[in-house]
Amino acid sequence: MEAKPDAPPPTPEKVPLPRQLFRKEAQAHFDAAINAEIGLVERLVWFWSNHFCVNADATVMAGGFEREAIRPHVLGRFEDMLLAVECHPAMLLYLNNEQSIGPESVAGINRDKGLNENLAREILELHTLGVRTVYSQADVTNFAKVLTGWTVLPPVSNPDHGGEFAFLGRAHEPGIQTVIGNAYAEGGVAQGRVVLADLARHPATARHVATKLARHFIADDPPSALVERLTQRYLDTDGDLKEVTIALIAASESWVPEQSKIKRPNEWIAAALRATGEPGDIPRILQASNLLGEPLWRPPAPKGFSDDNAAWLDGLGQRLEIANAFAHREGLSHEPEAVMETALGPLASTETRSTIARAESRPQALTMLLMTPEFLRR
């Protein structure tokens, strides 16, 4: 019988360009955390990226949004971050503001298009004042009118600047608008900037930001005295986030021996790679993120991923499986005791040290280390 020629090797599946871009952005996101000299700054980047979240399923610019609108401002003024976030194309696309047209604008009259309140509502409810605080439905509607004309240039008709922010005056609702008791004169794009500046300085915004920071770093139910101090520091410094962070670090509540907060999945993954010095394979990292319920830049809603412990308790069993697979893949090259000292140092309890010492193999020891209460918690 005549031998058949060898079949050609299968052609590797081509990764679509949007997926390639997402992987590069994801790699940069995790590399910054794994290799950070000062881990706190990266924690702040992740915190604010979740506070002002967008969804990668709605926009390919999720990674760029974090890099351009969040990262430069985490130790700056909240007002500057707020403006950068709300006029970023990723946010405008995520919350459909590019479709919002003032009913009495030139475009609204000619095209019979309507108002979209998504961006205005989420700015008031989630980004600044907080849910059920000092605003009304009328404030949401009027603020949405203020934000009409904030749009994104279409790439098809503008290949040089497509995807960039633009203000479309003919879509902007004319006239004075009243938001939270303040009347704002018609002024084009400047009208929205002034409203955002006032929202950034509002006492309700200061309290909302202080509460979320304390909940993230300290406890699900943060001490009221700490929230008050952070709120006052925010107000005293005109929203200087560096000063608020310093106040958080200096607070006695930040240094209690008990670790009460469970690390969210991506934080736990980054901590494991940081402790072992492994660079991490981005497809594996993203797969683990998905399995553990925190797919990168894909929050379930505009309020972002939960910062409450209860949201992550059910996934601890899956963390064990991922820790075991990671340890058997990488564990032979690491001394578990050295990893423990790097990751935990004095936080490692006598029981944890004894457990690691009694392990039957390096992979088993590394698996147990990654699942200790000290490593699972902040």
Contacts in CASP RR format, 6 or more apart in sequence:
PFRMAT RR
TARGET T0000
AUTHOR 0000-0000-0000
METHOD contacts of the structure
MODEL  1
MEAKPDAPPPTPEKVPLPRQLFRKEAQAHFDAAINAEIGLVERLVWFWSN
HFCVNADATVMAGGFEREAIRPHVLGRFEDMLLAVECHPAMLLYLNNEQS
IGPESVAGINRDKGLNENLAREILELHTLGVRTVYSQADVTNFAKVLTGW
TVLPPVSNPDHGGEFAFLGRAHEPGIQTVIGNAYAEGGVAQGRVVLADLA
RHPATARHVATKLARHFIADDPPSALVERLTQRYLDTDGDLKEVTIALIA
ASESWVPEQSKIKRPNEWIAAALRATGEPGDIPRILQASNLLGEPLWRPP
APKGFSDDNAAWLDGLGQRLEIANAFAHREGLSHEPEAVMETALGPLAST
ETRSTIARAESRPQALTMLLMTPEFLRR
15 23 0 8 1.000
18 60 0 8 1.000
21 60 0 8 1.000
22 56 0 8 1.000
22 60 0 8 1.000
22 62 0 8 1.000
22 63 0 8 1.000
23 282 0 8 1.000
23 283 0 8 1.000
23 286 0 8 1.000
25 62 0 8 1.000
25 63 0 8 1.000
25 64 0 8 1.000
25 67 0 8 1.000
26 63 0 8 1.000
26 282 0 8 1.000
26 285 0 8 1.000
26 286 0 8 1.000
26 296 0 8 1.000
26 297 0 8 1.000
27 282 0 8 1.000
28 63 0 8 1.000
28 67 0 8 1.000
29 63 0 8 1.000
29 66 0 8 1.000
29 296 0 8 1.000
30 269 0 8 1.000
30 270 0 8 1.000
30 273 0 8 1.000
30 280 0 8 1.000
30 282 0 8 1.000
30 285 0 8 1.000
31 279 0 8 1.000
32 42 0 8 1.000
32 45 0 8 1.000
33 39 0 8 1.000
33 42 0 8 1.000
33 46 0 8 1.000
33 270 0 8 1.000
33 274 0 8 1.000
34 270 0 8 1.000
34 273 0 8 1.000
34 274 0 8 1.000
34 277 0 8 1.000
34 279 0 8 1.000
34 280 0 8 1.000
36 42 0 8 1.000
36 274 0 8 1.000
40 245 0 8 1.000
40 249 0 8 1.000
41 74 0 8 1.000
41 75 0 8 1.000
43 217 0 8 1.000
43 267 0 8 1.000
44 74 0 8 1.000
44 75 0 8 1.000
44 241 0 8 1.000
44 245 0 8 1.000
45 66 0 8 1.000
45 70 0 8 1.000
45 71 0 8 1.000
45 74 0 8 1.000
46 266 0 8 1.000
46 267 0 8 1.000
47 212 0 8 1.000
47 213 0 8 1.000
47 216 0 8 1.000
48 70 0 8 1.000
48 73 0 8 1.000
48 74 0 8 1.000
48 81 0 8 1.000
49 66 0 8 1.000
49 70 0 8 1.000
49 297 0 8 1.000
50 299 0 8 1.000
50 304 0 8 1.000
50 305 0 8 1.000
50 307 0 8 1.000
51 126 0 8 1.000
51 127 0 8 1.000
51 212 0 8 1.000
51 304 0 8 1.000
52 69 0 8 1.000
52 70 0 8 1.000
52 81 0 8 1.000
52 85 0 8 1.000
52 91 0 8 1.000
52 127 0 8 1.000
53 297 0 8 1.000
53 299 0 8 1.000
53 302 0 8 1.000
53 303 0 8 1.000
53 304 0 8 1.000
53 305 0 8 1.000
54 61 0 8 1.000
54 62 0 8 1.000
54 65 0 8 1.000
54 90 0 8 1.000
54 91 0 8 1.000
54 93 0 8 1.000
54 94 0 8 1.000
54 297 0 8 1.000
55 62 0 8 1.000
55 94 0 8 1.000
55 297 0 8 1.000
55 298 0 8 1.000
55 299 0 8 1.000
56 62 0 8 1.000
56 63 0 8 1.000
56 296 0 8 1.000
56 297 0 8 1.000
56 298 0 8 1.000
57 298 0 8 1.000
58 93 0 8 1.000
58 94 0 8 1.000
59 65 0 8 1.000
59 89 0 8 1.000
59 90 0 8 1.000
59 93 0 8 1.000
59 94 0 8 1.000
61 88 0 8 1.000
61 89 0 8 1.000
61 90 0 8 1.000
61 93 0 8 1.000
61 163 0 8 1.000
62 90 0 8 1.000
62 297 0 8 1.000
63 90 0 8 1.000
63 297 0 8 1.000
64 90 0 8 1.000
65 85 0 8 1.000
65 88 0 8 1.000
65 90 0 8 1.000
65 91 0 8 1.000
66 297 0 8 1.000
68 84 0 8 1.000
68 88 0 8 1.000
69 81 0 8 1.000
69 84 0 8 1.000
69 85 0 8 1.000
69 88 0 8 1.000
69 90 0 8 1.000
69 91 0 8 1.000
70 81 0 8 1.000
70 84 0 8 1.000
70 85 0 8 1.000
72 84 0 8 1.000
73 80 0 8 1.000
73 81 0 8 1.000
73 84 0 8 1.000
73 241 0 8 1.000
74 81 0 8 1.000
74 241 0 8 1.000
75 241 0 8 1.000
75 242 0 8 1.000
75 245 0 8 1.000
76 240 0 8 1.000
76 241 0 8 1.000
76 242 0 8 1.000
77 200 0 8 1.000
77 238 0 8 1.000
77 239 0 8 1.000
77 240 0 8 1.000
77 241 0 8 1.000
78 200 0 8 1.000
78 205 0 8 1.000
78 209 0 8 1.000
78 234 0 8 1.000
78 239 0 8 1.000
78 241 0 8 1.000
79 196 0 8 1.000
79 197 0 8 1.000
79 200 0 8 1.000
79 201 0 8 1.000
79 238 0 8 1.000
79 239 0 8 1.000
81 241 0 8 1.000
82 127 0 8 1.000
82 128 0 8 1.000
82 196 0 8 1.000
82 199 0 8 1.000
82 200 0 8 1.000
83 193 0 8 1.000
83 196 0 8 1.000
83 197 0 8 1.000
85 91 0 8 1.000
85 127 0 8 1.000
86 119 0 8 1.000
86 123 0 8 1.000
86 127 0 8 1.000
86 147 0 8 1.000
86 150 0 8 1.000
86 196 0 8 1.000
87 150 0 8 1.000
87 165 0 8 1.000
88 165 0 8 1.000
89 152 0 8 1.000
89 163 0 8 1.000
89 164 0 8 1.000
89 165 0 8 1.000
91 97 0 8 1.000
91 119 0 8 1.000
92 98 0 8 1.000
92 119 0 8 1.000
92 150 0 8 1.000
92 151 0 8 1.000
92 152 0 8 1.000
92 165 0 8 1.000
93 152 0 8 1.000
94 302 0 8 1.000
95 116 0 8 1.000
95 118 0 8 1.000
95 119 0 8 1.000
95 122 0 8 1.000
95 302 0 8 1.000
96 116 0 8 1.000
96 118 0 8 1.000
96 119 0 8 1.000
97 116 0 8 1.000
97 118 0 8 1.000
97 119 0 8 1.000
97 147 0 8 1.000
97 150 0 8 1.000
97 151 0 8 1.000
98 150 0 8 1.000
98 151 0 8 1.000
98 152 0 8 1.000
99 113 0 8 1.000
99 116 0 8 1.000
100 114 0 8 1.000
100 115 0 8 1.000
100 116 0 8 1.000
100 117 0 8 1.000
100 119 0 8 1.000
100 144 0 8 1.000
100 147 0 8 1.000
100 148 0 8 1.000
100 149 0 8 1.000
100 150 0 8 1.000
100 171 0 8 1.000
101 107 0 8 1.000
101 108 0 8 1.000
101 111 0 8 1.000
101 113 0 8 1.000
101 114 0 8 1.000
101 115 0 8 1.000
101 148 0 8 1.000
101 149 0 8 1.000
101 171 0 8 1.000
102 108 0 8 1.000
102 113 0 8 1.000
102 114 0 8 1.000
102 115 0 8 1.000
102 145 0 8 1.000
102 148 0 8 1.000
102 149 0 8 1.000
102 171 0 8 1.000
102 172 0 8 1.000
102 173 0 8 1.000
103 109 0 8 1.000
103 114 0 8 1.000
103 115 0 8 1.000
103 173 0 8 1.000
104 173 0 8 1.000
104 174 0 8 1.000
105 148 0 8 1.000
105 149 0 8 1.000
105 169 0 8 1.000
105 170 0 8 1.000
105 171 0 8 1.000
105 172 0 8 1.000
105 173 0 8 1.000
105 174 0 8 1.000
106 169 0 8 1.000
106 170 0 8 1.000
106 171 0 8 1.000
107 113 0 8 1.000
107 168 0 8 1.000
107 170 0 8 1.000
107 171 0 8 1.000
108 114 0 8 1.000
108 171 0 8 1.000
115 141 0 8 1.000
115 144 0 8 1.000
115 145 0 8 1.000
115 148 0 8 1.000
115 173 0 8 1.000
116 144 0 8 1.000
117 140 0 8 1.000
117 141 0 8 1.000
117 144 0 8 1.000
119 144 0 8 1.000
119 147 0 8 1.000
119 150 0 8 1.000
120 140 0 8 1.000
120 141 0 8 1.000
120 143 0 8 1.000
120 144 0 8 1.000
120 146 0 8 1.000
120 147 0 8 1.000
121 140 0 8 1.000
121 144 0 8 1.000
122 302 0 8 1.000
123 143 0 8 1.000
123 196 0 8 1.000
123 199 0 8 1.000
124 130 0 8 1.000
124 135 0 8 1.000
124 139 0 8 1.000
124 140 0 8 1.000
124 143 0 8 1.000
124 199 0 8 1.000
125 131 0 8 1.000
126 302 0 8 1.000
126 303 0 8 1.000
128 199 0 8 1.000
128 200 0 8 1.000
128 202 0 8 1.000
128 204 0 8 1.000
128 205 0 8 1.000
128 208 0 8 1.000
129 135 0 8 1.000
129 180 0 8 1.000
129 199 0 8 1.000
129 202 0 8 1.000
129 204 0 8 1.000
129 205 0 8 1.000
129 208 0 8 1.000
130 204 0 8 1.000
130 205 0 8 1.000
130 208 0 8 1.000
133 204 0 8 1.000
133 208 0 8 1.000
134 180 0 8 1.000
134 202 0 8 1.000
134 204 0 8 1.000
135 179 0 8 1.000
135 180 0 8 1.000
138 178 0 8 1.000
139 178 0 8 1.000
139 179 0 8 1.000
139 180 0 8 1.000
139 181 0 8 1.000
142 177 0 8 1.000
142 178 0 8 1.000
142 179 0 8 1.000
143 177 0 8 1.000
143 179 0 8 1.000
143 195 0 8 1.000
145 173 0 8 1.000
145 177 0 8 1.000
146 173 0 8 1.000
146 177 0 8 1.000
146 179 0 8 1.000
146 184 0 8 1.000
146 191 0 8 1.000
146 192 0 8 1.000
146 195 0 8 1.000
147 192 0 8 1.000
148 171 0 8 1.000
148 172 0 8 1.000
148 173 0 8 1.000
149 167 0 8 1.000
149 168 0 8 1.000
149 169 0 8 1.000
149 171 0 8 1.000
149 172 0 8 1.000
149 189 0 8 1.000
150 165 0 8 1.000
150 167 0 8 1.000
150 189 0 8 1.000
150 192 0 8 1.000
151 165 0 8 1.000
151 166 0 8 1.000
151 167 0 8 1.000
151 168 0 8 1.000
151 171 0 8 1.000
152 162 0 8 1.000
152 163 0 8 1.000
152 164 0 8 1.000
152 165 0 8 1.000
152 166 0 8 1.000
153 161 0 8 1.000
153 162 0 8 1.000
153 163 0 8 1.000
153 164 0 8 1.000
153 165 0 8 1.000
153 166 0 8 1.000
154 162 0 8 1.000
154 163 0 8 1.000
155 162 0 8 1.000
155 163 0 8 1.000
167 188 0 8 1.000
167 189 0 8 1.000
169 188 0 8 1.000
172 188 0 8 1.000
174 186 0 8 1.000
175 185 0 8 1.000
175 186 0 8 1.000
176 183 0 8 1.000
176 184 0 8 1.000
176 185 0 8 1.000
176 186 0 8 1.000
177 183 0 8 1.000
177 184 0 8 1.000
177 191 0 8 1.000
178 184 0 8 1.000
179 195 0 8 1.000
179 198 0 8 1.000
180 198 0 8 1.000
180 199 0 8 1.000
180 202 0 8 1.000
182 195 0 8 1.000
182 198 0 8 1.000
184 191 0 8 1.000
184 192 0 8 1.000
184 194 0 8 1.000
184 195 0 8 1.000
185 191 0 8 1.000
199 205 0 8 1.000
200 239 0 8 1.000
201 238 0 8 1.000
201 239 0 8 1.000
203 231 0 8 1.000
203 235 0 8 1.000
206 231 0 8 1.000
206 232 0 8 1.000
206 234 0 8 1.000
206 235 0 8 1.000
206 239 0 8 1.000
207 227 0 8 1.000
207 231 0 8 1.000
209 230 0 8 1.000
209 234 0 8 1.000
209 244 0 8 1.000
210 227 0 8 1.000
210 228 0 8 1.000
210 230 0 8 1.000
210 231 0 8 1.000
210 234 0 8 1.000
210 244 0 8 1.000
211 222 0 8 1.000
211 227 0 8 1.000
212 307 0 8 1.000
213 230 0 8 1.000
213 244 0 8 1.000
213 245 0 8 1.000
213 248 0 8 1.000
214 222 0 8 1.000
214 223 0 8 1.000
214 226 0 8 1.000
214 227 0 8 1.000
214 230 0 8 1.000
214 248 0 8 1.000
214 253 0 8 1.000
215 221 0 8 1.000
215 222 0 8 1.000
215 307 0 8 1.000
215 308 0 8 1.000
216 261 0 8 1.000
216 307 0 8 1.000
217 248 0 8 1.000
217 254 0 8 1.000
217 261 0 8 1.000
217 378 0 8 1.000
218 226 0 8 1.000
218 253 0 8 1.000
218 254 0 8 1.000
218 260 0 8 1.000
218 261 0 8 1.000
219 260 0 8 1.000
219 261 0 8 1.000
220 260 0 8 1.000
220 261 0 8 1.000
220 307 0 8 1.000
220 308 0 8 1.000
220 309 0 8 1.000
220 310 0 8 1.000
222 253 0 8 1.000
223 253 0 8 1.000
225 253 0 8 1.000
226 248 0 8 1.000
226 251 0 8 1.000
226 253 0 8 1.000
229 247 0 8 1.000
229 251 0 8 1.000
230 244 0 8 1.000
230 247 0 8 1.000
230 248 0 8 1.000
230 251 0 8 1.000
233 243 0 8 1.000
233 244 0 8 1.000
233 247 0 8 1.000
234 240 0 8 1.000
234 244 0 8 1.000
236 243 0 8 1.000
237 243 0 8 1.000
237 244 0 8 1.000
248 254 0 8 1.000
259 347 0 8 1.000
259 373 0 8 1.000
259 374 0 8 1.000
259 377 0 8 1.000
259 378 0 8 1.000
260 309 0 8 1.000
260 377 0 8 1.000
261 309 0 8 1.000
261 377 0 8 1.000
261 378 0 8 1.000
262 309 0 8 1.000
262 312 0 8 1.000
262 313 0 8 1.000
262 376 0 8 1.000
262 377 0 8 1.000
262 378 0 8 1.000
263 271 0 8 1.000
263 376 0 8 1.000
263 377 0 8 1.000
263 378 0 8 1.000
264 294 0 8 1.000
264 305 0 8 1.000
264 307 0 8 1.000
264 312 0 8 1.000
265 288 0 8 1.000
265 289 0 8 1.000
265 292 0 8 1.000
265 293 0 8 1.000
265 294 0 8 1.000
265 312 0 8 1.000
265 315 0 8 1.000
265 319 0 8 1.000
266 289 0 8 1.000
266 294 0 8 1.000
266 296 0 8 1.000
267 378 0 8 1.000
268 292 0 8 1.000
268 319 0 8 1.000
268 370 0 8 1.000
268 375 0 8 1.000
268 376 0 8 1.000
269 285 0 8 1.000
269 288 0 8 1.000
269 289 0 8 1.000
269 292 0 8 1.000
269 322 0 8 1.000
271 343 0 8 1.000
271 375 0 8 1.000
272 278 0 8 1.000
272 323 0 8 1.000
272 326 0 8 1.000
272 370 0 8 1.000
273 279 0 8 1.000
273 280 0 8 1.000
273 285 0 8 1.000
274 343 0 8 1.000
275 339 0 8 1.000
275 342 0 8 1.000
275 343 0 8 1.000
276 330 0 8 1.000
276 331 0 8 1.000
276 334 0 8 1.000
276 339 0 8 1.000
276 366 0 8 1.000
278 330 0 8 1.000
286 295 0 8 1.000
286 296 0 8 1.000
288 322 0 8 1.000
289 295 0 8 1.000
289 296 0 8 1.000
291 318 0 8 1.000
291 322 0 8 1.000
292 315 0 8 1.000
292 318 0 8 1.000
292 319 0 8 1.000
292 322 0 8 1.000
293 315 0 8 1.000
294 305 0 8 1.000
299 305 0 8 1.000
305 311 0 8 1.000
306 312 0 8 1.000
316 371 0 8 1.000
316 376 0 8 1.000
319 370 0 8 1.000
319 371 0 8 1.000
319 376 0 8 1.000
320 367 0 8 1.000
320 371 0 8 1.000
323 366 0 8 1.000
323 367 0 8 1.000
323 370 0 8 1.000
323 371 0 8 1.000
324 363 0 8 1.000
324 367 0 8 1.000
326 366 0 8 1.000
326 367 0 8 1.000
326 370 0 8 1.000
327 362 0 8 1.000
327 363 0 8 1.000
327 364 0 8 1.000
327 366 0 8 1.000
327 367 0 8 1.000
327 370 0 8 1.000
328 363 0 8 1.000
328 367 0 8 1.000
330 366 0 8 1.000
331 362 0 8 1.000
331 363 0 8 1.000
331 366 0 8 1.000
332 362 0 8 1.000
332 363 0 8 1.000
334 362 0 8 1.000
334 366 0 8 1.000
335 362 0 8 1.000
336 356 0 8 1.000
336 359 0 8 1.000
336 362 0 8 1.000
336 365 0 8 1.000
336 366 0 8 1.000
336 369 0 8 1.000
337 356 0 8 1.000
337 357 0 8 1.000
339 366 0 8 1.000
339 369 0 8 1.000
340 348 0 8 1.000
340 352 0 8 1.000
340 353 0 8 1.000
340 356 0 8 1.000
340 369 0 8 1.000
341 348 0 8 1.000
343 369 0 8 1.000
343 375 0 8 1.000
344 352 0 8 1.000
344 372 0 8 1.000
344 374 0 8 1.000
344 375 0 8 1.000
347 374 0 8 1.000
348 372 0 8 1.000
348 374 0 8 1.000
349 374 0 8 1.000
352 369 0 8 1.000
352 372 0 8 1.000
352 373 0 8 1.000
352 374 0 8 1.000
355 368 0 8 1.000
355 372 0 8 1.000
356 365 0 8 1.000
356 368 0 8 1.000
356 369 0 8 1.000
359 365 0 8 1.000
359 368 0 8 1.000
369 375 0 8 1.000
END
